[in-house]
Amino acid sequence: MQAGIHPEYHEIKVTCSCGATFETRSTNSKPLTIEVCSACHPFYTGKQKILDTAGRVEKFKNKYASTATKAKAKADKAAAAAATDAAA
């Protein structure tokens, strides 16, 4: 690394609105306040909910579940036909 061209990293304290705090390194030397951290974000806590006002998620699941069911039924029918042909 070349000397004199890289910014200096400082230890800073990060505080979340939920009250969680941790330390990290940054080129910013001031303490940092954030709104959401990994301790309170719904994705990381497992409390994420899917908002579905028009039934889109259910419609998607039904559409592709029926496609998979149809494909399985078609494969089963073909296998039964092949077994019948082999037995004859």
PDB file as gemmi writes it, atoms N, CA and C in Angstrom:
CRYST1    1.000    1.000    1.000  90.00  90.00  90.00 P 1                      
ATOM      1  N   MET A   1       0.842  -1.189   0.000  1.00  0.00           N  
ATOM      2  CA  MET A   1       0.000   0.000   0.000  1.00  0.00           C  
ATOM      3  C   MET A   1       0.881   1.243   0.000  1.00  0.00           C  
ATOM      4  N   GLN A   2       0.436   2.229  -0.745  1.00  0.00           N  
ATOM      5  CA  GLN A   2       1.183   3.466  -0.780  1.00  0.00           C  
ATOM      6  C   GLN A   2       0.889   4.282   0.470  1.00  0.00           C  
ATOM      7  N   ALA A   3       1.888   4.918   0.987  1.00  0.00           N  
ATOM      8  CA  ALA A   3       1.725   5.724   2.193  1.00  0.00           C  
ATOM      9  C   ALA A   3       1.104   7.072   1.844  1.00  0.00           C  
ATOM     10  N   GLY A   4       0.216   7.533   2.707  1.00  0.00           N  
ATOM     11  CA  GLY A   4      -0.322   8.881   2.566  1.00  0.00           C  
ATOM     12  C   GLY A   4      -1.560   9.019   1.692  1.00  0.00           C  
ATOM     13  N   ILE A   5      -2.030   7.959   1.023  1.00  0.00           N  
ATOM     14  CA  ILE A   5      -3.200   8.122   0.156  1.00  0.00           C  
ATOM     15  C   ILE A   5      -4.463   7.463   0.719  1.00  0.00           C  
ATOM     16  N   HIS A   6      -4.337   6.652   1.748  1.00  0.00           N  
ATOM     17  CA  HIS A   6      -5.474   5.937   2.298  1.00  0.00           C  
ATOM     18  C   HIS A   6      -6.046   6.679   3.506  1.00  0.00           C  
ATOM     19  N   PRO A   7      -7.369   6.701   3.634  1.00  0.00           N  
ATOM     20  CA  PRO A   7      -7.961   7.373   4.797  1.00  0.00           C  
ATOM     21  C   PRO A   7      -7.692   6.585   6.069  1.00  0.00           C  
ATOM     22  N   GLU A   8      -7.700   7.272   7.183  1.00  0.00           N  
ATOM     23  CA  GLU A   8      -7.474   6.609   8.462  1.00  0.00           C  
ATOM     24  C   GLU A   8      -8.787   6.067   8.992  1.00  0.00           C  
ATOM     25  N   TYR A   9      -8.740   4.866   9.543  1.00  0.00           N  
ATOM     26  CA  TYR A   9      -9.911   4.251  10.140  1.00  0.00           C  
ATOM     27  C   TYR A   9      -9.888   4.497  11.639  1.00  0.00           C  
ATOM     28  N   HIS A  10     -11.068   4.847  12.149  1.00  0.00           N  
ATOM     29  CA  HIS A  10     -11.212   5.112  13.574  1.00  0.00           C  
ATOM     30  C   HIS A  10     -12.236   4.144  14.149  1.00  0.00           C  
ATOM     31  N   GLU A  11     -12.067   3.766  15.414  1.00  0.00           N  
ATOM     32  CA  GLU A  11     -13.068   2.967  16.114  1.00  0.00           C  
ATOM     33  C   GLU A  11     -14.225   3.907  16.436  1.00  0.00           C  
ATOM     34  N   ILE A  12     -15.454   3.537  16.027  1.00  0.00           N  
ATOM     35  CA  ILE A  12     -16.616   4.358  16.338  1.00  0.00           C  
ATOM     36  C   ILE A  12     -17.679   3.499  16.999  1.00  0.00           C  
ATOM     37  N   LYS A  13     -18.566   4.132  17.751  1.00  0.00           N  
ATOM     38  CA  LYS A  13     -19.661   3.443  18.422  1.00  0.00           C  
ATOM     39  C   LYS A  13     -20.929   3.659  17.594  1.00  0.00           C  
ATOM     40  N   VAL A  14     -21.611   2.553  17.263  1.00  0.00           N  
ATOM     41  CA  VAL A  14     -22.852   2.602  16.501  1.00  0.00           C  
ATOM     42  C   VAL A  14     -23.998   2.291  17.463  1.00  0.00           C  
ATOM     43  N   THR A  15     -25.018   3.154  17.477  1.00  0.00           N  
ATOM     44  CA  THR A  15     -26.167   2.974  18.349  1.00  0.00           C  
ATOM     45  C   THR A  15     -27.424   2.882  17.493  1.00  0.00           C  
ATOM     46  N   CYS A  16     -28.214   1.840  17.730  1.00  0.00           N  
ATOM     47  CA  CYS A  16     -29.464   1.635  16.999  1.00  0.00           C  
ATOM     48  C   CYS A  16     -30.614   2.255  17.788  1.00  0.00           C  
ATOM     49  N   SER A  17     -31.709   2.522  17.099  1.00  0.00           N  
ATOM     50  CA  SER A  17     -32.880   3.088  17.779  1.00  0.00           C  
ATOM     51  C   SER A  17     -33.506   2.096  18.761  1.00  0.00           C  
ATOM     52  N   CYS A  18     -33.210   0.792  18.591  1.00  0.00           N  
ATOM     53  CA  CYS A  18     -33.736  -0.220  19.524  1.00  0.00           C  
ATOM     54  C   CYS A  18     -32.915  -0.281  20.807  1.00  0.00           C  
ATOM     55  N   GLY A  19     -31.755   0.368  20.816  1.00  0.00           N  
ATOM     56  CA  GLY A  19     -30.918   0.387  22.011  1.00  0.00           C  
ATOM     57  C   GLY A  19     -29.663  -0.451  21.888  1.00  0.00           C  
ATOM     58  N   ALA A  20     -29.558  -1.266  20.856  1.00  0.00           N  
ATOM     59  CA  ALA A  20     -28.367  -2.090  20.662  1.00  0.00           C  
ATOM     60  C   ALA A  20     -27.184  -1.214  20.267  1.00  0.00           C  
ATOM     61  N   THR A  21     -26.014  -1.535  20.789  1.00  0.00           N  
ATOM     62  CA  THR A  21     -24.807  -0.792  20.438  1.00  0.00           C  
ATOM     63  C   THR A  21     -23.699  -1.767  20.074  1.00  0.00           C  
ATOM     64  N   PHE A  22     -22.830  -1.341  19.188  1.00  0.00           N  
ATOM     65  CA  PHE A  22     -21.655  -2.118  18.839  1.00  0.00           C  
ATOM     66  C   PHE A  22     -20.598  -1.171  18.315  1.00  0.00           C  
ATOM     67  N   GLU A  23     -19.387  -1.657  18.255  1.00  0.00           N  
ATOM     68  CA  GLU A  23     -18.282  -0.840  17.763  1.00  0.00           C  
ATOM     69  C   GLU A  23     -17.803  -1.386  16.437  1.00  0.00           C  
ATOM     70  N   THR A  24     -17.409  -0.481  15.574  1.00  0.00           N  
ATOM     71  CA  THR A  24     -16.876  -0.844  14.272  1.00  0.00           C  
ATOM     72  C   THR A  24     -15.821   0.173  13.893  1.00  0.00           C  
ATOM     73  N   ARG A  25     -15.251  -0.020  12.727  1.00  0.00           N  
ATOM     74  CA  ARG A  25     -14.241   0.919  12.254  1.00  0.00           C  
ATOM     75  C   ARG A  25     -14.794   1.656  11.043  1.00  0.00           C  
ATOM     76  N   SER A  26     -14.465   2.945  10.955  1.00  0.00           N  
ATOM     77  CA  SER A  26     -14.963   3.765   9.868  1.00  0.00           C  
ATOM     78  C   SER A  26     -14.018   4.922   9.620  1.00  0.00           C  
ATOM     79  N   THR A  27     -14.132   5.508   8.429  1.00  0.00           N  
ATOM     80  CA  THR A  27     -13.355   6.717   8.139  1.00  0.00           C  
ATOM     81  C   THR A  27     -14.009   7.917   8.806  1.00  0.00           C  
ATOM     82  N   ASN A  28     -15.266   7.779   9.198  1.00  0.00           N  
ATOM     83  CA  ASN A  28     -15.963   8.807   9.947  1.00  0.00           C  
ATOM     84  C   ASN A  28     -15.549   8.665  11.409  1.00  0.00           C  
ATOM     85  N   SER A  29     -15.137   9.739  12.037  1.00  0.00           N  
ATOM     86  CA  SER A  29     -14.649   9.635  13.418  1.00  0.00           C  
ATOM     87  C   SER A  29     -15.728   9.935  14.445  1.00  0.00           C  
ATOM     88  N   LYS A  30     -16.956  10.243  14.011  1.00  0.00           N  
ATOM     89  CA  LYS A  30     -18.035  10.571  14.934  1.00  0.00           C  
ATOM     90  C   LYS A  30     -18.881   9.329  15.224  1.00  0.00           C  
ATOM     91  N   PRO A  31     -19.524   9.274  16.397  1.00  0.00           N  
ATOM     92  CA  PRO A  31     -20.440   8.155  16.680  1.00  0.00           C  
ATOM     93  C   PRO A  31     -21.599   8.152  15.674  1.00  0.00           C  
ATOM     94  N   LEU A  32     -22.110   6.970  15.383  1.00  0.00           N  
ATOM     95  CA  LEU A  32     -23.138   6.821  14.365  1.00  0.00           C  
ATOM     96  C   LEU A  32     -24.433   6.322  15.007  1.00  0.00           C  
ATOM     97  N   THR A  33     -25.573   6.890  14.600  1.00  0.00           N  
ATOM     98  CA  THR A  33     -26.888   6.460  15.074  1.00  0.00           C  
ATOM     99  C   THR A  33     -27.655   5.919  13.875  1.00  0.00           C  
ATOM    100  N   ILE A  34     -28.175   4.682  14.005  1.00  0.00           N  
ATOM    101  CA  ILE A  34     -28.911   4.066  12.910  1.00  0.00           C  
ATOM    102  C   ILE A  34     -30.325   3.733  13.364  1.00  0.00           C  
ATOM    103  N   GLU A  35     -31.226   3.489  12.414  1.00  0.00           N  
ATOM    104  CA  GLU A  35     -32.618   3.193  12.738  1.00  0.00           C  
ATOM    105  C   GLU A  35     -32.878   1.705  12.908  1.00  0.00           C  
ATOM    106  N   VAL A  36     -32.204   0.862  12.115  1.00  0.00           N  
ATOM    107  CA  VAL A  36     -32.457  -0.578  12.131  1.00  0.00           C  
ATOM    108  C   VAL A  36     -31.118  -1.304  12.123  1.00  0.00           C  
ATOM    109  N   CYS A  37     -30.999  -2.310  12.993  1.00  0.00           N  
ATOM    110  CA  CYS A  37     -29.788  -3.128  13.031  1.00  0.00           C  
ATOM    111  C   CYS A  37     -30.176  -4.595  12.902  1.00  0.00           C  
ATOM    112  N   SER A  38     -29.206  -5.470  12.927  1.00  0.00           N  
ATOM    113  CA  SER A  38     -29.492  -6.897  12.788  1.00  0.00           C  
ATOM    114  C   SER A  38     -30.214  -7.462  14.008  1.00  0.00           C  
ATOM    115  N   ALA A  39     -30.190  -6.758  15.126  1.00  0.00           N  
ATOM    116  CA  ALA A  39     -30.889  -7.226  16.325  1.00  0.00           C  
ATOM    117  C   ALA A  39     -32.384  -6.921  16.275  1.00  0.00           C  
ATOM    118  N   CYS A  40     -32.797  -5.926  15.475  1.00  0.00           N  
ATOM    119  CA  CYS A  40     -34.214  -5.564  15.450  1.00  0.00           C  
ATOM    120  C   CYS A  40     -34.848  -5.638  14.066  1.00  0.00           C  
ATOM    121  N   HIS A  41     -34.063  -5.912  13.025  1.00  0.00           N  
ATOM    122  CA  HIS A  41     -34.619  -5.988  11.671  1.00  0.00           C  
ATOM    123  C   HIS A  41     -35.486  -7.237  11.532  1.00  0.00           C  
ATOM    124  N   PRO A  42     -36.696  -7.111  10.996  1.00  0.00           N  
ATOM    125  CA  PRO A  42     -37.608  -8.262  10.898  1.00  0.00           C  
ATOM    126  C   PRO A  42     -37.039  -9.444  10.115  1.00  0.00           C  
ATOM    127  N   PHE A  43     -36.226  -9.197   9.115  1.00  0.00           N  
ATOM    128  CA  PHE A  43     -35.658 -10.298   8.328  1.00  0.00           C  
ATOM    129  C   PHE A  43     -34.747 -11.167   9.182  1.00  0.00           C  
ATOM    130  N   TYR A  44     -33.936 -10.542  10.014  1.00  0.00           N  
ATOM    131  CA  TYR A  44     -32.974 -11.280  10.834  1.00  0.00           C  
ATOM    132  C   TYR A  44     -33.596 -11.865  12.093  1.00  0.00           C  
ATOM    133  N   THR A  45     -34.682 -11.278  12.577  1.00  0.00           N  
ATOM    134  CA  THR A  45     -35.309 -11.781  13.788  1.00  0.00           C  
ATOM    135  C   THR A  45     -36.340 -12.861  13.502  1.00  0.00           C  
ATOM    136  N   GLY A  46     -36.698 -13.054  12.234  1.00  0.00           N  
ATOM    137  CA  GLY A  46     -37.672 -14.075  11.863  1.00  0.00           C  
ATOM    138  C   GLY A  46     -39.110 -13.625  12.031  1.00  0.00           C  
ATOM    139  N   LYS A  47     -39.330 -12.351  12.194  1.00  0.00           N  
ATOM    140  CA  LYS A  47     -40.678 -11.824  12.388  1.00  0.00           C  
ATOM    141  C   LYS A  47     -41.208 -11.124  11.144  1.00  0.00           C  
ATOM    142  N   GLN A  48     -40.569 -11.364  10.007  1.00  0.00           N  
ATOM    143  CA  GLN A  48     -40.986 -10.718   8.771  1.00  0.00           C  
ATOM    144  C   GLN A  48     -42.322 -11.298   8.307  1.00  0.00           C  
ATOM    145  N   LYS A  49     -43.215 -10.442   7.927  1.00  0.00           N  
ATOM    146  CA  LYS A  49     -44.534 -10.858   7.467  1.00  0.00           C  
ATOM    147  C   LYS A  49     -44.708 -10.400   6.026  1.00  0.00           C  
ATOM    148  N   ILE A  50     -45.372 -11.217   5.248  1.00  0.00           N  
ATOM    149  CA  ILE A  50     -45.642 -10.851   3.870  1.00  0.00           C  
ATOM    150  C   ILE A  50     -46.980 -10.123   3.841  1.00  0.00           C  
ATOM    151  N   LEU A  51     -46.964  -8.891   3.356  1.00  0.00           N  
ATOM    152  CA  LEU A  51     -48.191  -8.132   3.233  1.00  0.00           C  
ATOM    153  C   LEU A  51     -48.780  -8.423   1.862  1.00  0.00           C  
ATOM    154  N   ASP A  52     -49.928  -9.031   1.849  1.00  0.00           N  
ATOM    155  CA  ASP A  52     -50.554  -9.427   0.601  1.00  0.00           C  
ATOM    156  C   ASP A  52     -51.992  -8.922   0.617  1.00  0.00           C  
ATOM    157  N   THR A  53     -52.208  -7.761   0.026  1.00  0.00           N  
ATOM    158  CA  THR A  53     -53.529  -7.163   0.076  1.00  0.00           C  
ATOM    159  C   THR A  53     -54.445  -7.659  -1.025  1.00  0.00           C  
ATOM    160  N   ALA A  54     -53.893  -8.095  -2.141  1.00  0.00           N  
ATOM    161  CA  ALA A  54     -54.742  -8.498  -3.263  1.00  0.00           C  
ATOM    162  C   ALA A  54     -54.726 -10.001  -3.493  1.00  0.00           C  
ATOM    163  N   GLY A  55     -54.155 -10.776  -2.567  1.00  0.00           N  
ATOM    164  CA  GLY A  55     -54.116 -12.219  -2.735  1.00  0.00           C  
ATOM    165  C   GLY A  55     -53.107 -12.681  -3.769  1.00  0.00           C  
ATOM    166  N   ARG A  56     -52.097 -11.876  -4.060  1.00  0.00           N  
ATOM    167  CA  ARG A  56     -51.118 -12.206  -5.102  1.00  0.00           C  
ATOM    168  C   ARG A  56     -50.266 -13.414  -4.731  1.00  0.00           C  
ATOM    169  N   VAL A  57     -49.856 -13.481  -3.484  1.00  0.00           N  
ATOM    170  CA  VAL A  57     -49.003 -14.590  -3.060  1.00  0.00           C  
ATOM    171  C   VAL A  57     -49.773 -15.901  -3.134  1.00  0.00           C  
ATOM    172  N   GLU A  58     -50.989 -15.891  -2.650  1.00  0.00           N  
ATOM    173  CA  GLU A  58     -51.811 -17.102  -2.690  1.00  0.00           C  
ATOM    174  C   GLU A  58     -52.106 -17.518  -4.133  1.00  0.00           C  
ATOM    175  N   LYS A  59     -52.371 -16.535  -4.987  1.00  0.00           N  
ATOM    176  CA  LYS A  59     -52.630 -16.824  -6.397  1.00  0.00           C  
ATOM    177  C   LYS A  59     -51.397 -17.457  -7.043  1.00  0.00           C  
ATOM    178  N   PHE A  60     -50.212 -16.932  -6.717  1.00  0.00           N  
ATOM    179  CA  PHE A  60     -48.965 -17.470  -7.251  1.00  0.00           C  
ATOM    180  C   PHE A  60     -48.755 -18.906  -6.781  1.00  0.00           C  
ATOM    181  N   LYS A  61     -48.970 -19.144  -5.492  1.00  0.00           N  
ATOM    182  CA  LYS A  61     -48.792 -20.493  -4.947  1.00  0.00           C  
ATOM    183  C   LYS A  61     -49.767 -21.477  -5.594  1.00  0.00           C  
ATOM    184  N   ASN A  62     -51.021 -21.068  -5.751  1.00  0.00           N  
ATOM    185  CA  ASN A  62     -52.010 -21.940  -6.371  1.00  0.00           C  
ATOM    186  C   ASN A  62     -51.666 -22.232  -7.827  1.00  0.00           C  
ATOM    187  N   LYS A  63     -51.218 -21.217  -8.537  1.00  0.00           N  
ATOM    188  CA  LYS A  63     -50.896 -21.376  -9.960  1.00  0.00           C  
ATOM    189  C   LYS A  63     -49.771 -22.382 -10.149  1.00  0.00           C  
ATOM    190  N   TYR A  64     -48.698 -22.231  -9.398  1.00  0.00           N  
ATOM    191  CA  TYR A  64     -47.558 -23.112  -9.592  1.00  0.00           C  
ATOM    192  C   TYR A  64     -47.691 -24.435  -8.856  1.00  0.00           C  
ATOM    193  N   ALA A  65     -48.512 -24.496  -7.843  1.00  0.00           N  
ATOM    194  CA  ALA A  65     -48.778 -25.774  -7.186  1.00  0.00           C  
ATOM    195  C   ALA A  65     -49.583 -26.659  -8.127  1.00  0.00           C  
ATOM    196  N   SER A  66     -50.536 -26.075  -8.834  1.00  0.00           N  
ATOM    197  CA  SER A  66     -51.337 -26.860  -9.769  1.00  0.00           C  
ATOM    198  C   SER A  66     -50.490 -27.320 -10.948  1.00  0.00           C  
ATOM    199  N   THR A  67     -49.529 -26.528 -11.382  1.00  0.00           N  
ATOM    200  CA  THR A  67     -48.640 -26.919 -12.469  1.00  0.00           C  
ATOM    201  C   THR A  67     -47.797 -28.115 -12.048  1.00  0.00           C  
ATOM    202  N   ALA A  68     -47.276 -28.082 -10.841  1.00  0.00           N  
ATOM    203  CA  ALA A  68     -46.463 -29.191 -10.343  1.00  0.00           C  
ATOM    204  C   ALA A  68     -47.315 -30.443 -10.179  1.00  0.00           C  
ATOM    205  N   THR A  69     -48.537 -30.271  -9.720  1.00  0.00           N  
ATOM    206  CA  THR A  69     -49.437 -31.407  -9.547  1.00  0.00           C  
ATOM    207  C   THR A  69     -49.791 -32.018 -10.898  1.00  0.00           C  
ATOM    208  N   LYS A  70     -50.058 -31.163 -11.888  1.00  0.00           N  
ATOM    209  CA  LYS A  70     -50.372 -31.648 -13.236  1.00  0.00           C  
ATOM    210  C   LYS A  70     -49.190 -32.394 -13.836  1.00  0.00           C  
ATOM    211  N   ALA A  71     -47.985 -31.872 -13.652  1.00  0.00           N  
ATOM    212  CA  ALA A  71     -46.787 -32.518 -14.198  1.00  0.00           C  
ATOM    213  C   ALA A  71     -46.569 -33.880 -13.543  1.00  0.00           C  
ATOM    214  N   LYS A  72     -46.801 -33.967 -12.242  1.00  0.00           N  
ATOM    215  CA  LYS A  72     -46.629 -35.240 -11.534  1.00  0.00           C  
ATOM    216  C   LYS A  72     -47.667 -36.254 -12.008  1.00  0.00           C  
ATOM    217  N   ALA A  73     -48.893 -35.807 -12.176  1.00  0.00           N  
ATOM    218  CA  ALA A  73     -49.949 -36.704 -12.653  1.00  0.00           C  
ATOM    219  C   ALA A  73     -49.642 -37.202 -14.056  1.00  0.00           C  
ATOM    220  N   LYS A  74     -49.133 -36.321 -14.904  1.00  0.00           N  
ATOM    221  CA  LYS A  74     -48.777 -36.693 -16.273  1.00  0.00           C  
ATOM    222  C   LYS A  74     -47.638 -37.708 -16.270  1.00  0.00           C  
ATOM    223  N   ALA A  75     -46.646 -37.517 -15.409  1.00  0.00           N  
ATOM    224  CA  ALA A  75     -45.519 -38.441 -15.308  1.00  0.00           C  
ATOM    225  C   ALA A  75     -45.984 -39.802 -14.791  1.00  0.00           C  
ATOM    226  N   ASP A  76     -46.874 -39.791 -13.804  1.00  0.00           N  
ATOM    227  CA  ASP A  76     -47.413 -41.051 -13.268  1.00  0.00           C  
ATOM    228  C   ASP A  76     -48.200 -41.807 -14.342  1.00  0.00           C  
ATOM    229  N   LYS A  77     -48.983 -41.084 -15.119  1.00  0.00           N  
ATOM    230  CA  LYS A  77     -49.773 -41.705 -16.178  1.00  0.00           C  
ATOM    231  C   LYS A  77     -48.867 -42.327 -17.245  1.00  0.00           C  
ATOM    232  N   ALA A  78     -47.791 -41.601 -17.609  1.00  0.00           N  
ATOM    233  CA  ALA A  78     -46.854 -42.108 -18.588  1.00  0.00           C  
ATOM    234  C   ALA A  78     -46.125 -43.358 -18.069  1.00  0.00           C  
ATOM    235  N   ALA A  79     -45.792 -43.354 -16.788  1.00  0.00           N  
ATOM    236  CA  ALA A  79     -45.118 -44.502 -16.187  1.00  0.00           C  
ATOM    237  C   ALA A  79     -46.046 -45.708 -16.156  1.00  0.00           C  
ATOM    238  N   ALA A  80     -47.310 -45.483 -15.860  1.00  0.00           N  
ATOM    239  CA  ALA A  80     -48.291 -46.578 -15.828  1.00  0.00           C  
ATOM    240  C   ALA A  80     -48.495 -47.141 -17.227  1.00  0.00           C  
ATOM    241  N   ALA A  81     -48.537 -46.276 -18.236  1.00  0.00           N  
ATOM    242  CA  ALA A  81     -48.697 -46.721 -19.625  1.00  0.00           C  
ATOM    243  C   ALA A  81     -47.479 -47.536 -20.068  1.00  0.00           C  
ATOM    244  N   ALA A  82     -46.290 -47.084 -19.676  1.00  0.00           N  
ATOM    245  CA  ALA A  82     -45.071 -47.808 -20.042  1.00  0.00           C  
ATOM    246  C   ALA A  82     -45.031 -49.177 -19.364  1.00  0.00           C  
ATOM    247  N   ALA A  83     -45.501 -49.260 -18.123  1.00  0.00           N  
ATOM    248  CA  ALA A  83     -45.545 -50.533 -17.414  1.00  0.00           C  
ATOM    249  C   ALA A  83     -46.539 -51.475 -18.054  1.00  0.00           C  
ATOM    250  N   THR A  84     -47.652 -50.945 -18.509  1.00  0.00           N  
ATOM    251  CA  THR A  84     -48.674 -51.757 -19.178  1.00  0.00           C  
ATOM    252  C   THR A  84     -48.139 -52.290 -20.492  1.00  0.00           C  
ATOM    253  N   ASP A  85     -47.440 -51.451 -21.260  1.00  0.00           N  
ATOM    254  CA  ASP A  85     -46.859 -51.867 -22.538  1.00  0.00           C  
ATOM    255  C   ASP A  85     -45.777 -52.924 -22.338  1.00  0.00           C  
ATOM    256  N   ALA A  86     -44.998 -52.776 -21.273  1.00  0.00           N  
ATOM    257  CA  ALA A  86     -43.927 -53.731 -21.007  1.00  0.00           C  
ATOM    258  C   ALA A  86     -44.492 -55.074 -20.579  1.00  0.00           C  
ATOM    259  N   ALA A  87     -45.636 -55.063 -19.898  1.00  0.00           N  
ATOM    260  CA  ALA A  87     -46.240 -56.307 -19.424  1.00  0.00           C  
ATOM    261  C   ALA A  87     -46.905 -57.064 -20.594  1.00  0.00           C  
ATOM    262  N   ALA A  88     -47.312 -56.350 -21.620  1.00  0.00           N  
ATOM    263  CA  ALA A  88     -48.004 -56.998 -22.745  1.00  0.00           C  
ATOM    264  C   ALA A  88     -47.054 -57.546 -23.722  1.00  0.00           C  
TER     265      ALA A  88                                                      
END                                                                             
